[in-house]
Structure formats: structure tokens, C-alpha cells
Amino acid sequence: MPRLLNSRQIEAFRAVMIAGTTTTAAAMLHTTQPSISRLLAQVQAATQLKLFDVQKGRLRPTQEARQLFETVQRHFLGIERIEQDIAVMRKSGTGTLRIGCTPALGLSVMPKVIRAFSARHPEVHLNLQTIGAHHLREGLLHGLYDLVLSTTPISHPHLTSQIVHHSGAVCVMHPAHALATRQAIHVRDLQGQVLLNLNADDEIQQQFQRTMEQHAVQVSAALETTYSVTICTLAAEGVGIGIVNPYVASVFTHALKVLPLTPHLPVQVCMALGSQSAPSLMTEDFAALLQVYFSELAR
């Protein structure tokens, strides 16, 4: 009855098939020619197959040997692929880091953090997607992202999240606007102004709307849009006054007057990771760089 081959026997058979001689095969495996010959004899005995004959002093593989070699090669190529993947993962985590964030943070925070990360890990492929907070949460739950960043809290029993920065909403307007000379804008100053608003389901907009109602502020007109980036560009054209998070406003300081808003409307940046699996080393490093960025911002 045929016996199972051990790894040493298989390695010897493969080396002989590749090298063509037992002497060269022995050099490949850092052993002796008699050892290779003995292992080949064991392979033929274990398989009960004729694998070689000798012609003019050289081993000549049979058709059975060639067929067995194909099977062995597939096995070794699979092992080599595993070793290559392990080397890539050891060097660069999973090889690809998938980041998701809201558009405002993608425009303001992410470029600086990604620059720092890429300088440290130039071999890592980065995938950055900028979408709304709801889609970020769903994507993280379904394993589409390694890490997400949002100005809207992301909470779910299967996610790990933390607040990494606290700030407050700001007013943005054209530098020539009548209110641009002030040190800060109180919500009452917006009476009769043209307002550039985020959609009604945005958390900052909801807070702002409640504050407006508390102070009985009436505006002359309002324009509603999806993204704070759009508000900033409209304000830069003198269309009206916008209320946005300070991160996106910082990108437009060359074209806008940015002023604090009172009463204070809190804005928080939330970082979230999936809890289905432990974060890779690259994910942890990117998260640490985000923490450094926000710590410096706070100072």
C-alpha cells in the first residue's frame, strides 16, 4: 500500500525535476548527492510509481514524474504566494489602507495626515473615500473601511468610536460683507441676512436652527445645499453668510472672512473603527497620526 510522502522527500523530488541531476539538486537543498538519491528511492517506494530511469548517466523523468511534478509545483507556488503575502503584510499591514471621511474633513484634515503617513509608509496603497456620515457607518459595518472620520457622531454596538477633537461652528462670509469687520458674530446679528444652510438633516444645521428659534431670528432668504464646501464657495462669491465647521473654513481663509459664532455651537470630530477584527498596524499608525494632528491643532 502506498505511503504518504514527507516534506523532505517532496523537496528532493522537486529539486531533481528542476535541476536535472541529483548533484545539482543536492546543492540547491544544501545537502549531499547520496542523501538526494536515498530520498528519491524513498519517493518511488512510497508512491509505488516508476518516476525516473537512467539514460547516458542522467536521470530521465517518466510521464508519471512529470504529472506528479505539476501537482508539487502548484503546492509550492501556493506556499510561495503565502510567503509573499506575509512579507507584504509584515512590511505594510494589509498592503492597502481604506479610509472614509466626510467631504469637509477630506478637504481639510486628510491631506496633511495622509502626507505624513505616506512619508512614513510610501509602500502602502491608500484608498480615501469622501461620503456622508450615514454611508460611512454602513461601510464600516460591512468591512469597506479600516477607519472613518466624521463631524457627525458614529455609534453602533459593533463599532469602536471616539471623539478626537472638539471645536465650534464658525461664520463664513465675503471679506467685503458688512459684518466682516466684527470680532465675532452673534446669532442675532444674522437678522435679515441671506443665509447659506446645510440640509435640514445635518447635525450642525439642526443645532443652528434651534439657536435661531431661541433668539427669534428671521432671515431675509435662505439657500440650502448638501456640502459645507459649497457654502464656502458661495460665501466667497458674496451670495450670503454660511455656518460651517471650522475645518473646512480653514481651507478658504484666503477668500473668506471666518468669524467665531456665538452662542457656541459644538462641533466634534469622531473617529471610528470596525470591531469585527483587530486593526492592522497601518490602521493604528494612521489613527495615531490623526491624534497628533488634532493635538497640535488644539495647541
N, C-alpha and C positions, 0 to 999 in steps of 0.2 A: 504494500500500500504506500502511495507517495507521502513523503513527509513535508512539513512546512519549511520554507526557506527562512533563514535568519538574515538580518540586515547585512552582516559582513559578507555572506555568500552572494547576496544580490549585488552589493557594491563591486565585488570581484568580477562577477559575470558582466556587469555593465562596463567596467573598466576595460576588460578584454575586448568586448564588442567595439568600444570606441577606439582603443589603441591598436588593436590588431595582433598584438603579441603579449605573452604573459610577462615578458621583461619590462616592456613599456608600461603595462598595467600596474606592475609592482611599483614602479617609480611614481606613478600617479597617486597610488594609495600609501606611499611611504612604507612599503613592506618588501618582502623578498619574493623572487620568482618561484621558489618551491612552495611558499605559502599560497600564492595565487593558484598554482597548479592543483594543490590539495583542495582549495576551496571550489575550483571548477569541478573537480571529481565529485565533491560532495553535492554540488548543484545537480549534476547529471544523475547521481544516485537518488537524490531526494525527489526529483521530478520524474525519474524513470523515462527520460527522453534522451535521444542522441542529439546533442547540441553542437558538437564540433567533430571534425576529423582533421587529420594532418596531411597537408599536401606540400611537398617540397620543403619540409621543415617549418611550415607555417600553419597556424590553426585556421580552419575554414568553417565558418558557421553554417549550420543547416537551416532549412526553412523554419523549423520549429524554434531555433535560436533567434532568428530574426523576428518572428512573431512575439516571442517572449520579450525580446529587447524593446519592442514597441510599447508593450504593457509597462515594462520597467521605466522607460523614458517618461511616460505620462505620469507615473508616480513621482519621479524625481523632479520633473518640471513643476508639478504641483507643490512639492516641498520648496523648491527654489522660489516660486511665486510667494509662498507664505513667508519665507525668509526676507524677500524683498519688501513685502508689505510691512513686516515687523520693523525693518530698518527705517522705512519711511515714517512709520508711526512713532518710533523711538526718537527720530530727529524732529518731527514736526507734528506731534499729536496725531490727529486723524488725517493730516495732509491737507484738509480743507476746513476752514472755519466759516460757519454760516451765521451771519449776524443780521438781525432785523431791528429796525427802529422807525420811529415816526419821521416824516419828511423834515420837520424843523430840526430835529437832532441830527439827521443825516446831512443836513446842510451846515450845521454849526459845530457840533461836538465831534462827530465821527471822523471828519478829515484829519484833525490833529491827532486823535488817538490812533487811527489807522496808520498815519505816518510813523508814529513812534513804534507801533507794533511791527510794521513792515521792515523798519530799520533793524529790529532785533531778530526777526524771523523772515528773511527775504524769500525763503523756500516755500512758505505756506501760501496756499491759494485761498484768497478771501472772497466770500460772496456776501455782498451787502444789499439787502432789500429794504426799501422805504415804503411803508404802508401804514394804515391806520391801526390804532391800538387793539381793536377787536380782532382783526386779522392776525396781528402779532401773537395774541394769546392763543388763538386757534392753531396757528402754525407751530408754535412752541409745543402745544399739546400733542400735535401729530408728528413731532420729531423733525420738522422742517428747518428749525433753527437751533443753534447751540446756545445762543444768548440773544436777548432782546432788550431794548432800551426805549422807554416811553415817558411822556409827560402826563400820561393817564395811568393811575394805579392798575397793575395787572395782578389779579388774585385768583387762585384756584387751588383746591386741595392737592393737585398733582404738580404744582409748580412751586419753585422756591424763588421768592422775590424780596427785594429790599429797596428802601429809599436811599439813593446815593447823593442827592443834593436837594436843598431847599432854596427857593428864591421867591420872587413875587412878579406878578404881571406888570407890564410897562405900557406906556402910551407911545405910539409912533406917529409922526406927522412930518409934513414937508418943513424944512428949516425956515421957510418964509411964512409959515402959518401964524396967525395972531396969538396963539397960545405958546408958541415955541420959545418965547423969552422967559417963561416961568421956570422955577426950580423943580417943581413937581406939579402934577395935575390931580386935583380932587375931582371925584366923580361929578360933583355939582357944576364944575367948570364945563362939563360936556353938554349942558343945557343948550338946546337949539343948534347943536353941531351935526355935521354929517358923519355918521359912524360906519366904520368898516367892521363887520362882525363875522365871527366864525359861525358855523352851522349850530343850530339850537341844541344838538346832542353833544356838543363839545363841553367838557367839564369847566374850562376857564370861562366860556361864554355863559354857562348856566350860573356860575358864581357872580359874574359881572352883571347879568340881568337881574339877579336878586338884589345886588347892591344898588343898581339904578332904581329899582322899585322902592327900596327902603328910603331913598333920598328924593323920590318923586321927580326924577329927571326925565324930561321929554326931549327927544332929539328931532331935528327937522327932517332927517331922512336916514335910511339905513341901507347898506349894501351887504348882502350875506354871501359868503364864499366858504370853500372847504378847507383851504390851507392858509396858515399864517404867513407863508412866503408870499402868497398872492396879496394878502393885506398889506404887507410891507411894500411891495411894488406899486400897489395902488396909492398908498400914502405918499410914496416918493414922487408920484405924479400930481400930488395935491388934490386927490379925489376926496379925502376925508381923514379922520383920525381913527387909528386902529388900536385895539387892545390885544397884545400878544405876549408870548413867553419871552423872557429876556435873552434866551439862547439864539433864537432866530433873529431877534432885533440886533444882536451884536454883529451880525453879518452885514447889516445895512447901515451901519453908523456913518458911512461916507456919504449917504444920500438922504438920511433921515435925522430928525431930532428925536432922541429917545429920552423919555422922562419917566420917573417913578410915578406910580398910580397910588392914590390913597382914597379910601381905606385900602389896606394891604389885601391883595388877592393872592393867596399862596399858590405857588407852582412847585411841584415836586417831580424829580426825575426818578423813575422806577427801573431797576434792573432785574430781570427775571431769567431763570434757567429752568429747564425741564428737570423733574426729579425722577424720571423713569430710569435714568442711568447717571453714573457719576460723570462730572465734567472732565473733559480732556485737559492735559497740561496746557494746551494752547488756549482753551477757553478760560482757564483760571488766570493765565497770564494776561489775556485781553481784559478780563474783569479787573485785575489789579491795576492795569494802566488807566482804566476808566476811573477807578478810585483816586489814583494820583492826579488825574486831570481835574476832577471836581474838588479835590482837596486844595489844589493850587488856585482854582477859581474862587473858592471860599476865602482864601487868604488875600 
